């Protein structure tokens, strides 16, 4: 499977979007990333919090979950939603950035997109020291995949994420 093909590491799943923090599928597609591998895995497994690690947990739409290392080029302008000066200039409060209320976060993302942003940097709601990144599809052609590794129950990153979420080994 190619990186940009459906299910690939650089595929923007616009037709499946609408419920995500920064989704506005009528205008753009999003690719949700994390700067720390464990953060990316936690985001994917959060729905299974408190359950048991069964093989189905590691699949989406019939495909195995994998961690991809994606390289952004130097022209990628990410709006840092953890920058107090930016928040003050835009009259945004941290609580309005971190909310799970999509009626609040989606219009914010749309406004930044319309101002020309390539994407957004923001903190994880699972651990504020983790940085998440939302990329808008306008930067898709400038992205490169450096590595892809399928998730395995043997891997330390998956074990750490499962422990944090209370997902018990099978």
Secondary structure, 3 states (H helix, E strand, C coil): CCCCCCCCCCCCCHHHCCCCCCCECCCECEEEEECCHHHHHHHHHHHHCCCECCHHHHEECCEECEEEEEECCCCCCEEECCCHHHHHHCCCCHHHHHCCCHHHHHHHHHHHHHCCCCEEEEECCCCCCCEEEEEEHHHHHHCEEEEEEECCCCCHHHHHHHHHHCCECC
